[in-house]
Amino acid sequence: MTTHAPVWDYLRSSIRAHRLAGTVDHRVGVVLDEYVGHMARCVEARQVTLSEGLAAANAAVVAAGRLFPIPEDRLEPR
């Protein structure tokens, strides 16, 4: 397993915090978390620059703060 810079861990932990707080739909939070990890791997492989990777990962964190949980139909009274 490759160790990435602490900034990637911070960004992923921010998304995890949104998931645990319930401020983002849990299914979307998992995808955004994986996206940040993917960007870290892309930067490491030099497919994108560090600036591009951090900007994209930050956009995922911002999205996590803006995407609210969607209530499921089966939990709503009929």
PDB file with SEQRES, HELIX, SHEET and CRYST1 records, atoms N, CA, C and O in Angstrom:
SEQRES   1 A   78  MET THR THR HIS ALA PRO VAL TRP ASP TYR LEU ARG SER          
SEQRES   2 A   78  SER ILE ARG ALA HIS ARG LEU ALA GLY THR VAL ASP HIS          
SEQRES   3 A   78  ARG VAL GLY VAL VAL LEU ASP GLU TYR VAL GLY HIS MET          
SEQRES   4 A   78  ALA ARG CYS VAL GLU ALA ARG GLN VAL THR LEU SER GLU          
SEQRES   5 A   78  GLY LEU ALA ALA ALA ASN ALA ALA VAL VAL ALA ALA GLY          
SEQRES   6 A   78  ARG LEU PHE PRO ILE PRO GLU ASP ARG LEU GLU PRO ARG          
HELIX    1 AA1 PRO A    6  ALA A   21  1                                  16    
HELIX    2 AA2 HIS A   26  GLU A   44  1                                  19    
HELIX    3 AA3 LEU A   50  ARG A   66  1                                  17    
HELIX    4 AA4 ASP A   73  LEU A   75  5                                   3    
CRYST1    1.000    1.000    1.000  90.00  90.00  90.00 P 1           1          
ATOM      1  N   MET A   1       0.841  -1.179   0.000  1.00  0.00           N  
ATOM      2  CA  MET A   1       0.000   0.000   0.000  1.00  0.00           C  
ATOM      3  C   MET A   1       0.882   1.236   0.000  1.00  0.00           C  
ATOM      4  O   MET A   1       1.837   1.333   0.770  1.00  0.00           O  
ATOM      5  N   THR A   2       0.554   2.169  -0.863  1.00  0.00           N  
ATOM      6  CA  THR A   2       1.323   3.395  -0.998  1.00  0.00           C  
ATOM      7  C   THR A   2       0.833   4.428   0.007  1.00  0.00           C  
ATOM      8  O   THR A   2      -0.367   4.583   0.233  1.00  0.00           O  
ATOM      9  N   THR A   3       1.783   5.126   0.600  1.00  0.00           N  
ATOM     10  CA  THR A   3       1.445   6.207   1.521  1.00  0.00           C  
ATOM     11  C   THR A   3       1.466   7.522   0.754  1.00  0.00           C  
ATOM     12  O   THR A   3       2.434   7.828   0.057  1.00  0.00           O  
ATOM     13  N   HIS A   4       0.406   8.288   0.883  1.00  0.00           N  
ATOM     14  CA  HIS A   4       0.307   9.570   0.200  1.00  0.00           C  
ATOM     15  C   HIS A   4       0.522  10.693   1.203  1.00  0.00           C  
ATOM     16  O   HIS A   4       0.578  10.465   2.411  1.00  0.00           O  
ATOM     17  N   ALA A   5       0.640  11.890   0.687  1.00  0.00           N  
ATOM     18  CA  ALA A   5       0.843  13.067   1.532  1.00  0.00           C  
ATOM     19  C   ALA A   5      -0.336  13.244   2.487  1.00  0.00           C  
ATOM     20  O   ALA A   5      -1.458  12.856   2.162  1.00  0.00           O  
ATOM     21  N   PRO A   6      -0.094  13.823   3.654  1.00  0.00           N  
ATOM     22  CA  PRO A   6      -1.162  14.000   4.647  1.00  0.00           C  
ATOM     23  C   PRO A   6      -2.359  14.796   4.137  1.00  0.00           C  
ATOM     24  O   PRO A   6      -3.466  14.639   4.654  1.00  0.00           O  
ATOM     25  N   VAL A   7      -2.157  15.645   3.133  1.00  0.00           N  
ATOM     26  CA  VAL A   7      -3.283  16.437   2.630  1.00  0.00           C  
ATOM     27  C   VAL A   7      -4.362  15.526   2.051  1.00  0.00           C  
ATOM     28  O   VAL A   7      -5.548  15.836   2.166  1.00  0.00           O  
ATOM     29  N   TRP A   8      -3.983  14.428   1.441  1.00  0.00           N  
ATOM     30  CA  TRP A   8      -4.972  13.493   0.884  1.00  0.00           C  
ATOM     31  C   TRP A   8      -5.763  12.841   2.006  1.00  0.00           C  
ATOM     32  O   TRP A   8      -6.977  12.669   1.897  1.00  0.00           O  
ATOM     33  N   ASP A   9      -5.074  12.479   3.088  1.00  0.00           N  
ATOM     34  CA  ASP A   9      -5.765  11.898   4.248  1.00  0.00           C  
ATOM     35  C   ASP A   9      -6.744  12.903   4.847  1.00  0.00           C  
ATOM     36  O   ASP A   9      -7.849  12.545   5.252  1.00  0.00           O  
ATOM     37  N   TYR A  10      -6.325  14.157   4.897  1.00  0.00           N  
ATOM     38  CA  TYR A  10      -7.205  15.205   5.439  1.00  0.00           C  
ATOM     39  C   TYR A  10      -8.462  15.350   4.585  1.00  0.00           C  
ATOM     40  O   TYR A  10      -9.568  15.433   5.118  1.00  0.00           O  
ATOM     41  N   LEU A  11      -8.295  15.381   3.260  1.00  0.00           N  
ATOM     42  CA  LEU A  11      -9.446  15.536   2.373  1.00  0.00           C  
ATOM     43  C   LEU A  11     -10.392  14.343   2.501  1.00  0.00           C  
ATOM     44  O   LEU A  11     -11.611  14.514   2.535  1.00  0.00           O  
ATOM     45  N   ARG A  12      -9.829  13.139   2.572  1.00  0.00           N  
ATOM     46  CA  ARG A  12     -10.672  11.947   2.710  1.00  0.00           C  
ATOM     47  C   ARG A  12     -11.368  11.936   4.068  1.00  0.00           C  
ATOM     48  O   ARG A  12     -12.520  11.517   4.170  1.00  0.00           O  
ATOM     49  N   SER A  13     -10.676  12.394   5.107  1.00  0.00           N  
ATOM     50  CA  SER A  13     -11.302  12.407   6.433  1.00  0.00           C  
ATOM     51  C   SER A  13     -12.430  13.440   6.492  1.00  0.00           C  
ATOM     52  O   SER A  13     -13.398  13.260   7.231  1.00  0.00           O  
ATOM     53  N   SER A  14     -12.307  14.516   5.721  1.00  0.00           N  
ATOM     54  CA  SER A  14     -13.393  15.502   5.658  1.00  0.00           C  
ATOM     55  C   SER A  14     -14.648  14.882   5.071  1.00  0.00           C  
ATOM     56  O   SER A  14     -15.752  15.110   5.567  1.00  0.00           O  
ATOM     57  N   ILE A  15     -14.479  14.098   4.018  1.00  0.00           N  
ATOM     58  CA  ILE A  15     -15.633  13.423   3.415  1.00  0.00           C  
ATOM     59  C   ILE A  15     -16.199  12.386   4.377  1.00  0.00           C  
ATOM     60  O   ILE A  15     -17.416  12.258   4.502  1.00  0.00           O  
ATOM     61  N   ARG A  16     -15.339  11.653   5.049  1.00  0.00           N  
ATOM     62  CA  ARG A  16     -15.816  10.666   6.031  1.00  0.00           C  
ATOM     63  C   ARG A  16     -16.592  11.351   7.150  1.00  0.00           C  
ATOM     64  O   ARG A  16     -17.582  10.810   7.643  1.00  0.00           O  
ATOM     65  N   ALA A  17     -16.148  12.533   7.550  1.00  0.00           N  
ATOM     66  CA  ALA A  17     -16.861  13.270   8.598  1.00  0.00           C  
ATOM     67  C   ALA A  17     -18.263  13.647   8.135  1.00  0.00           C  
ATOM     68  O   ALA A  17     -19.217  13.568   8.908  1.00  0.00           O  
ATOM     69  N   HIS A  18     -18.387  14.054   6.883  1.00  0.00           N  
ATOM     70  CA  HIS A  18     -19.714  14.362   6.338  1.00  0.00           C  
ATOM     71  C   HIS A  18     -20.588  13.104   6.329  1.00  0.00           C  
ATOM     72  O   HIS A  18     -21.776  13.168   6.646  1.00  0.00           O  
ATOM     73  N   ARG A  19     -20.000  11.969   5.970  1.00  0.00           N  
ATOM     74  CA  ARG A  19     -20.757  10.717   5.953  1.00  0.00           C  
ATOM     75  C   ARG A  19     -21.226  10.340   7.351  1.00  0.00           C  
ATOM     76  O   ARG A  19     -22.385   9.970   7.546  1.00  0.00           O  
ATOM     77  N   LEU A  20     -20.327  10.433   8.320  1.00  0.00           N  
ATOM     78  CA  LEU A  20     -20.672  10.056   9.689  1.00  0.00           C  
ATOM     79  C   LEU A  20     -21.696  11.010  10.296  1.00  0.00           C  
ATOM     80  O   LEU A  20     -22.535  10.599  11.096  1.00  0.00           O  
ATOM     81  N   ALA A  21     -21.625  12.270   9.919  1.00  0.00           N  
ATOM     82  CA  ALA A  21     -22.577  13.259  10.438  1.00  0.00           C  
ATOM     83  C   ALA A  21     -23.931  13.150   9.750  1.00  0.00           C  
ATOM     84  O   ALA A  21     -24.919  13.719  10.214  1.00  0.00           O  
ATOM     85  N   GLY A  22     -23.971  12.416   8.644  1.00  0.00           N  
ATOM     86  CA  GLY A  22     -25.227  12.269   7.916  1.00  0.00           C  
ATOM     87  C   GLY A  22     -25.575  13.466   7.063  1.00  0.00           C  
ATOM     88  O   GLY A  22     -26.728  13.624   6.663  1.00  0.00           O  
ATOM     89  N   THR A  23     -24.588  14.326   6.773  1.00  0.00           N  
ATOM     90  CA  THR A  23     -24.858  15.503   5.963  1.00  0.00           C  
ATOM     91  C   THR A  23     -24.704  15.247   4.471  1.00  0.00           C  
ATOM     92  O   THR A  23     -24.974  16.131   3.657  1.00  0.00           O  
ATOM     93  N   VAL A  24     -24.273  14.053   4.110  1.00  0.00           N  
ATOM     94  CA  VAL A  24     -24.200  13.655   2.703  1.00  0.00           C  
ATOM     95  C   VAL A  24     -24.783  12.252   2.605  1.00  0.00           C  
ATOM     96  O   VAL A  24     -24.635  11.448   3.526  1.00  0.00           O  
ATOM     97  N   ASP A  25     -25.435  11.963   1.507  1.00  0.00           N  
ATOM     98  CA  ASP A  25     -25.983  10.626   1.286  1.00  0.00           C  
ATOM     99  C   ASP A  25     -24.841   9.617   1.366  1.00  0.00           C  
ATOM    100  O   ASP A  25     -23.793   9.814   0.752  1.00  0.00           O  
ATOM    101  N   HIS A  26     -25.039   8.548   2.113  1.00  0.00           N  
ATOM    102  CA  HIS A  26     -23.947   7.597   2.365  1.00  0.00           C  
ATOM    103  C   HIS A  26     -23.423   6.967   1.082  1.00  0.00           C  
ATOM    104  O   HIS A  26     -22.236   6.655   0.991  1.00  0.00           O  
ATOM    105  N   ARG A  27     -24.285   6.776   0.089  1.00  0.00           N  
ATOM    106  CA  ARG A  27     -23.829   6.175  -1.171  1.00  0.00           C  
ATOM    107  C   ARG A  27     -22.946   7.139  -1.943  1.00  0.00           C  
ATOM    108  O   ARG A  27     -21.975   6.719  -2.573  1.00  0.00           O  
ATOM    109  N   VAL A  28     -23.264   8.407  -1.903  1.00  0.00           N  
ATOM    110  CA  VAL A  28     -22.464   9.411  -2.600  1.00  0.00           C  
ATOM    111  C   VAL A  28     -21.147   9.633  -1.868  1.00  0.00           C  
ATOM    112  O   VAL A  28     -20.107   9.825  -2.498  1.00  0.00           O  
ATOM    113  N   GLY A  29     -21.189   9.609  -0.550  1.00  0.00           N  
ATOM    114  CA  GLY A  29     -19.977   9.810   0.237  1.00  0.00           C  
ATOM    115  C   GLY A  29     -18.904   8.778  -0.067  1.00  0.00           C  
ATOM    116  O   GLY A  29     -17.719   9.107  -0.121  1.00  0.00           O  
ATOM    117  N   VAL A  30     -19.310   7.539  -0.264  1.00  0.00           N  
ATOM    118  CA  VAL A  30     -18.355   6.477  -0.585  1.00  0.00           C  
ATOM    119  C   VAL A  30     -17.680   6.764  -1.927  1.00  0.00           C  
ATOM    120  O   VAL A  30     -16.470   6.593  -2.074  1.00  0.00           O  
ATOM    121  N   VAL A  31     -18.474   7.201  -2.896  1.00  0.00           N  
ATOM    122  CA  VAL A  31     -17.936   7.497  -4.227  1.00  0.00           C  
ATOM    123  C   VAL A  31     -16.975   8.686  -4.171  1.00  0.00           C  
ATOM    124  O   VAL A  31     -15.907   8.647  -4.782  1.00  0.00           O  
ATOM    125  N   LEU A  32     -17.343   9.733  -3.448  1.00  0.00           N  
ATOM    126  CA  LEU A  32     -16.480  10.905  -3.338  1.00  0.00           C  
ATOM    127  C   LEU A  32     -15.182  10.563  -2.616  1.00  0.00           C  
ATOM    128  O   LEU A  32     -14.118  11.059  -2.985  1.00  0.00           O  
ATOM    129  N   ASP A  33     -15.262   9.727  -1.601  1.00  0.00           N  
ATOM    130  CA  ASP A  33     -14.069   9.289  -0.882  1.00  0.00           C  
ATOM    131  C   ASP A  33     -13.133   8.541  -1.826  1.00  0.00           C  
ATOM    132  O   ASP A  33     -11.925   8.779  -1.823  1.00  0.00           O  
ATOM    133  N   GLU A  34     -13.679   7.649  -2.624  1.00  0.00           N  
ATOM    134  CA  GLU A  34     -12.863   6.905  -3.581  1.00  0.00           C  
ATOM    135  C   GLU A  34     -12.293   7.827  -4.655  1.00  0.00           C  
ATOM    136  O   GLU A  34     -11.175   7.615  -5.126  1.00  0.00           O  
ATOM    137  N   TYR A  35     -13.048   8.841  -5.041  1.00  0.00           N  
ATOM    138  CA  TYR A  35     -12.573   9.802  -6.036  1.00  0.00           C  
ATOM    139  C   TYR A  35     -11.319  10.536  -5.542  1.00  0.00           C  
ATOM    140  O   TYR A  35     -10.368  10.730  -6.300  1.00  0.00           O  
ATOM    141  N   VAL A  36     -11.326  10.936  -4.284  1.00  0.00           N  
ATOM    142  CA  VAL A  36     -10.151  11.615  -3.721  1.00  0.00           C  
ATOM    143  C   VAL A  36      -8.954  10.661  -3.728  1.00  0.00           C  
ATOM    144  O   VAL A  36      -7.841  11.065  -4.066  1.00  0.00           O  
ATOM    145  N   GLY A  37      -9.176   9.413  -3.361  1.00  0.00           N  
ATOM    146  CA  GLY A  37      -8.095   8.432  -3.416  1.00  0.00           C  
ATOM    147  C   GLY A  37      -7.584   8.222  -4.830  1.00  0.00           C  
ATOM    148  O   GLY A  37      -6.382   8.072  -5.049  1.00  0.00           O  
ATOM    149  N   HIS A  38      -8.499   8.211  -5.785  1.00  0.00           N  
ATOM    150  CA  HIS A  38      -8.117   8.059  -7.188  1.00  0.00           C  
ATOM    151  C   HIS A  38      -7.266   9.238  -7.652  1.00  0.00           C  
ATOM    152  O   HIS A  38      -6.288   9.057  -8.376  1.00  0.00           O  
ATOM    153  N   MET A  39      -7.640  10.440  -7.236  1.00  0.00           N  
ATOM    154  CA  MET A  39      -6.854  11.619  -7.619  1.00  0.00           C  
ATOM    155  C   MET A  39      -5.451  11.551  -7.016  1.00  0.00           C  
ATOM    156  O   MET A  39      -4.484  11.953  -7.662  1.00  0.00           O  
ATOM    157  N   ALA A  40      -5.332  11.050  -5.796  1.00  0.00           N  
ATOM    158  CA  ALA A  40      -4.005  10.900  -5.184  1.00  0.00           C  
ATOM    159  C   ALA A  40      -3.157   9.931  -6.009  1.00  0.00           C  
ATOM    160  O   ALA A  40      -1.970  10.169  -6.231  1.00  0.00           O  
ATOM    161  N   ARG A  41      -3.771   8.850  -6.457  1.00  0.00           N  
ATOM    162  CA  ARG A  41      -3.033   7.887  -7.288  1.00  0.00           C  
ATOM    163  C   ARG A  41      -2.667   8.484  -8.643  1.00  0.00           C  
ATOM    164  O   ARG A  41      -1.587   8.205  -9.165  1.00  0.00           O  
ATOM    165  N   CYS A  42      -3.543   9.296  -9.217  1.00  0.00           N  
ATOM    166  CA  CYS A  42      -3.254   9.944 -10.503  1.00  0.00           C  
ATOM    167  C   CYS A  42      -2.092  10.927 -10.376  1.00  0.00           C  
ATOM    168  O   CYS A  42      -1.253  11.022 -11.272  1.00  0.00           O  
ATOM    169  N   VAL A  43      -2.046  11.652  -9.272  1.00  0.00           N  
ATOM    170  CA  VAL A  43      -0.940  12.584  -9.043  1.00  0.00           C  
ATOM    171  C   VAL A  43       0.357  11.799  -8.879  1.00  0.00           C  
ATOM    172  O   VAL A  43       1.395  12.179  -9.422  1.00  0.00           O  
ATOM    173  N   GLU A  44       0.291  10.715  -8.135  1.00  0.00           N  
ATOM    174  CA  GLU A  44       1.485   9.896  -7.926  1.00  0.00           C  
ATOM    175  C   GLU A  44       2.002   9.318  -9.247  1.00  0.00           C  
ATOM    176  O   GLU A  44       3.211   9.218  -9.453  1.00  0.00           O  
ATOM    177  N   ALA A  45       1.092   8.942 -10.128  1.00  0.00           N  
ATOM    178  CA  ALA A  45       1.467   8.387 -11.431  1.00  0.00           C  
ATOM    179  C   ALA A  45       1.770   9.472 -12.453  1.00  0.00           C  
ATOM    180  O   ALA A  45       2.084   9.174 -13.606  1.00  0.00           O  
ATOM    181  N   ARG A  46       1.678  10.732 -12.034  1.00  0.00           N  
ATOM    182  CA  ARG A  46       1.944  11.897 -12.882  1.00  0.00           C  
ATOM    183  C   ARG A  46       1.008  11.976 -14.089  1.00  0.00           C  
ATOM    184  O   ARG A  46       1.394  12.444 -15.160  1.00  0.00           O  
ATOM    185  N   GLN A  47      -0.228  11.511 -13.897  1.00  0.00           N  
ATOM    186  CA  GLN A  47      -1.240  11.656 -14.932  1.00  0.00           C  
ATOM    187  C   GLN A  47      -1.857  13.048 -14.892  1.00  0.00           C  
ATOM    188  O   GLN A  47      -2.306  13.566 -15.915  1.00  0.00           O  
ATOM    189  N   VAL A  48      -1.876  13.645 -13.717  1.00  0.00           N  
ATOM    190  CA  VAL A  48      -2.306  15.028 -13.534  1.00  0.00           C  
ATOM    191  C   VAL A  48      -1.297  15.714 -12.621  1.00  0.00           C  
ATOM    192  O   VAL A  48      -0.551  15.053 -11.899  1.00  0.00           O  
ATOM    193  N   THR A  49      -1.280  17.043 -12.657  1.00  0.00           N  
ATOM    194  CA  THR A  49      -0.366  17.763 -11.777  1.00  0.00           C  
ATOM    195  C   THR A  49      -0.929  17.777 -10.355  1.00  0.00           C  
ATOM    196  O   THR A  49      -2.104  17.480 -10.137  1.00  0.00           O  
ATOM    197  N   LEU A  50      -0.083  18.121  -9.406  1.00  0.00           N  
ATOM    198  CA  LEU A  50      -0.530  18.206  -8.020  1.00  0.00           C  
ATOM    199  C   LEU A  50      -1.631  19.248  -7.874  1.00  0.00           C  
ATOM    200  O   LEU A  50      -2.612  19.020  -7.167  1.00  0.00           O  
ATOM    201  N   SER A  51      -1.476  20.371  -8.527  1.00  0.00           N  
ATOM    202  CA  SER A  51      -2.494  21.433  -8.442  1.00  0.00           C  
ATOM    203  C   SER A  51      -3.835  20.952  -8.980  1.00  0.00           C  
ATOM    204  O   SER A  51      -4.875  21.196  -8.368  1.00  0.00           O  
ATOM    205  N   GLU A  52      -3.815  20.272 -10.120  1.00  0.00           N  
ATOM    206  CA  GLU A  52      -5.058  19.746 -10.698  1.00  0.00           C  
ATOM    207  C   GLU A  52      -5.691  18.705  -9.784  1.00  0.00           C  
ATOM    208  O   GLU A  52      -6.906  18.697  -9.590  1.00  0.00           O  
ATOM    209  N   GLY A  53      -4.864  17.831  -9.225  1.00  0.00           N  
ATOM    210  CA  GLY A  53      -5.370  16.792  -8.337  1.00  0.00           C  
ATOM    211  C   GLY A  53      -5.985  17.359  -7.078  1.00  0.00           C  
ATOM    212  O   GLY A  53      -7.051  16.916  -6.648  1.00  0.00           O  
ATOM    213  N   LEU A  54      -5.317  18.342  -6.480  1.00  0.00           N  
ATOM    214  CA  LEU A  54      -5.851  18.942  -5.266  1.00  0.00           C  
ATOM    215  C   LEU A  54      -7.118  19.734  -5.546  1.00  0.00           C  
ATOM    216  O   LEU A  54      -8.040  19.735  -4.731  1.00  0.00           O  
ATOM    217  N   ALA A  55      -7.175  20.413  -6.699  1.00  0.00           N  
ATOM    218  CA  ALA A  55      -8.386  21.159  -7.049  1.00  0.00           C  
ATOM    219  C   ALA A  55      -9.560  20.211  -7.249  1.00  0.00           C  
ATOM    220  O   ALA A  55     -10.668  20.495  -6.795  1.00  0.00           O  
ATOM    221  N   ALA A  56      -9.331  19.089  -7.922  1.00  0.00           N  
ATOM    222  CA  ALA A  56     -10.403  18.115  -8.148  1.00  0.00           C  
ATOM    223  C   ALA A  56     -10.845  17.473  -6.840  1.00  0.00           C  
ATOM    224  O   ALA A  56     -12.041  17.286  -6.612  1.00  0.00           O  
ATOM    225  N   ALA A  57      -9.888  17.135  -5.979  1.00  0.00           N  
ATOM    226  CA  ALA A  57     -10.223  16.525  -4.693  1.00  0.00           C  
ATOM    227  C   ALA A  57     -10.968  17.514  -3.799  1.00  0.00           C  
ATOM    228  O   ALA A  57     -11.895  17.135  -3.083  1.00  0.00           O  
ATOM    229  N   ASN A  58     -10.567  18.764  -3.842  1.00  0.00           N  
ATOM    230  CA  ASN A  58     -11.264  19.786  -3.062  1.00  0.00           C  
ATOM    231  C   ASN A  58     -12.699  19.956  -3.563  1.00  0.00           C  
ATOM    232  O   ASN A  58     -13.614  20.178  -2.770  1.00  0.00           O  
ATOM    233  N   ALA A  59     -12.893  19.852  -4.867  1.00  0.00           N  
ATOM    234  CA  ALA A  59     -14.250  19.935  -5.419  1.00  0.00           C  
ATOM    235  C   ALA A  59     -15.119  18.794  -4.878  1.00  0.00           C  
ATOM    236  O   ALA A  59     -16.313  18.980  -4.645  1.00  0.00           O  
ATOM    237  N   ALA A  60     -14.526  17.628  -4.682  1.00  0.00           N  
ATOM    238  CA  ALA A  60     -15.266  16.500  -4.107  1.00  0.00           C  
ATOM    239  C   ALA A  60     -15.659  16.790  -2.662  1.00  0.00           C  
ATOM    240  O   ALA A  60     -16.766  16.456  -2.239  1.00  0.00           O  
ATOM    241  N   VAL A  61     -14.761  17.406  -1.908  1.00  0.00           N  
ATOM    242  CA  VAL A  61     -15.067  17.754  -0.515  1.00  0.00           C  
ATOM    243  C   VAL A  61     -16.179  18.796  -0.473  1.00  0.00           C  
ATOM    244  O   VAL A  61     -17.091  18.697   0.348  1.00  0.00           O  
ATOM    245  N   VAL A  62     -16.110  19.784  -1.344  1.00  0.00           N  
ATOM    246  CA  VAL A  62     -17.153  20.808  -1.400  1.00  0.00           C  
ATOM    247  C   VAL A  62     -18.494  20.171  -1.772  1.00  0.00           C  
ATOM    248  O   VAL A  62     -19.529  20.513  -1.201  1.00  0.00           O  
ATOM    249  N   ALA A  63     -18.467  19.257  -2.719  1.00  0.00           N  
ATOM    250  CA  ALA A  63     -19.697  18.562  -3.114  1.00  0.00           C  
ATOM    251  C   ALA A  63     -20.272  17.778  -1.942  1.00  0.00           C  
ATOM    252  O   ALA A  63     -21.489  17.737  -1.762  1.00  0.00           O  
ATOM    253  N   ALA A  64     -19.415  17.163  -1.150  1.00  0.00           N  
ATOM    254  CA  ALA A  64     -19.890  16.406   0.016  1.00  0.00           C  
ATOM    255  C   ALA A  64     -20.629  17.327   0.983  1.00  0.00           C  
ATOM    256  O   ALA A  64     -21.582  16.905   1.639  1.00  0.00           O  
ATOM    257  N   GLY A  65     -20.196  18.565   1.071  1.00  0.00           N  
ATOM    258  CA  GLY A  65     -20.862  19.512   1.954  1.00  0.00           C  
ATOM    259  C   GLY A  65     -22.172  20.038   1.397  1.00  0.00           C  
ATOM    260  O   GLY A  65     -23.010  20.543   2.143  1.00  0.00           O  
ATOM    261  N   ARG A  66     -22.351  19.923   0.092  1.00  0.00           N  
ATOM    262  CA  ARG A  66     -23.548  20.478  -0.545  1.00  0.00           C  
ATOM    263  C   ARG A  66     -24.602  19.438  -0.895  1.00  0.00           C  
ATOM    264  O   ARG A  66     -25.768  19.784  -1.083  1.00  0.00           O  
ATOM    265  N   LEU A  67     -24.215  18.175  -0.985  1.00  0.00           N  
ATOM    266  CA  LEU A  67     -25.161  17.122  -1.363  1.00  0.00           C  
ATOM    267  C   LEU A  67     -25.808  16.554  -0.107  1.00  0.00           C  
ATOM    268  O   LEU A  67     -25.161  15.844   0.663  1.00  0.00           O  
ATOM    269  N   PHE A  68     -27.063  16.861   0.096  1.00  0.00           N  
ATOM    270  CA  PHE A  68     -27.752  16.418   1.304  1.00  0.00           C  
ATOM    271  C   PHE A  68     -28.299  15.007   1.102  1.00  0.00           C  
ATOM    272  O   PHE A  68     -28.498  14.574  -0.033  1.00  0.00           O  
ATOM    273  N   PRO A  69     -28.540  14.297   2.188  1.00  0.00           N  
ATOM    274  CA  PRO A  69     -29.073  12.935   2.079  1.00  0.00           C  
ATOM    275  C   PRO A  69     -30.459  12.926   1.440  1.00  0.00           C  
ATOM    276  O   PRO A  69     -31.280  13.809   1.691  1.00  0.00           O  
ATOM    277  N   ILE A  70     -30.699  11.929   0.622  1.00  0.00           N  
ATOM    278  CA  ILE A  70     -31.991  11.776  -0.040  1.00  0.00           C  
ATOM    279  C   ILE A  70     -32.813  10.783   0.773  1.00  0.00           C  
ATOM    280  O   ILE A  70     -32.373   9.653   0.984  1.00  0.00           O  
ATOM    281  N   PRO A  71     -34.000  11.182   1.232  1.00  0.00           N  
ATOM    282  CA  PRO A  71     -34.813  10.229   1.996  1.00  0.00           C  
ATOM    283  C   PRO A  71     -35.293   9.093   1.087  1.00  0.00           C  
ATOM    284  O   PRO A  71     -35.695   9.317  -0.055  1.00  0.00           O  
ATOM    285  N   GLU A  72     -35.241   7.897   1.612  1.00  0.00           N  
ATOM    286  CA  GLU A  72     -35.676   6.741   0.835  1.00  0.00           C  
ATOM    287  C   GLU A  72     -37.182   6.587   0.958  1.00  0.00           C  
ATOM    288  O   GLU A  72     -37.751   6.829   2.023  1.00  0.00           O  
ATOM    289  N   ASP A  73     -37.826   6.187  -0.127  1.00  0.00           N  
ATOM    290  CA  ASP A  73     -39.274   6.034  -0.161  1.00  0.00           C  
ATOM    291  C   ASP A  73     -39.779   5.042   0.872  1.00  0.00           C  
ATOM    292  O   ASP A  73     -40.852   5.234   1.443  1.00  0.00           O  
ATOM    293  N   ARG A  74     -39.023   3.993   1.117  1.00  0.00           N  
ATOM    294  CA  ARG A  74     -39.519   2.962   2.034  1.00  0.00           C  
ATOM    295  C   ARG A  74     -39.578   3.448   3.475  1.00  0.00           C  
ATOM    296  O   ARG A  74     -40.234   2.828   4.312  1.00  0.00           O  
ATOM    297  N   LEU A  75     -38.893   4.562   3.773  1.00  0.00           N  
ATOM    298  CA  LEU A  75     -38.917   5.104   5.126  1.00  0.00           C  
ATOM    299  C   LEU A  75     -39.986   6.177   5.298  1.00  0.00           C  
ATOM    300  O   LEU A  75     -40.287   6.580   6.421  1.00  0.00           O  
ATOM    301  N   GLU A  76     -40.550   6.632   4.205  1.00  0.00           N  
ATOM    302  CA  GLU A  76     -41.569   7.687   4.267  1.00  0.00           C  
ATOM    303  C   GLU A  76     -42.943   7.070   4.538  1.00  0.00           C  
ATOM    304  O   GLU A  76     -43.241   5.994   4.019  1.00  0.00           O  
ATOM    305  N   PRO A  77     -43.788   7.730   5.344  1.00  0.00           N  
ATOM    306  CA  PRO A  77     -45.141   7.211   5.554  1.00  0.00           C  
ATOM    307  C   PRO A  77     -45.942   7.271   4.260  1.00  0.00           C  
ATOM    308  O   PRO A  77     -45.780   8.189   3.456  1.00  0.00           O  
ATOM    309  N   ARG A  78     -46.796   6.295   4.072  1.00  0.00           N  
ATOM    310  CA  ARG A  78     -47.609   6.241   2.839  1.00  0.00           C  
ATOM    311  C   ARG A  78     -48.955   6.865   3.060  1.00  0.00           C  
ATOM    312  O   ARG A  78     -49.772   6.912   2.140  1.00  0.00           O  
TER     313      ARG A  78                                                      
END                                                                             
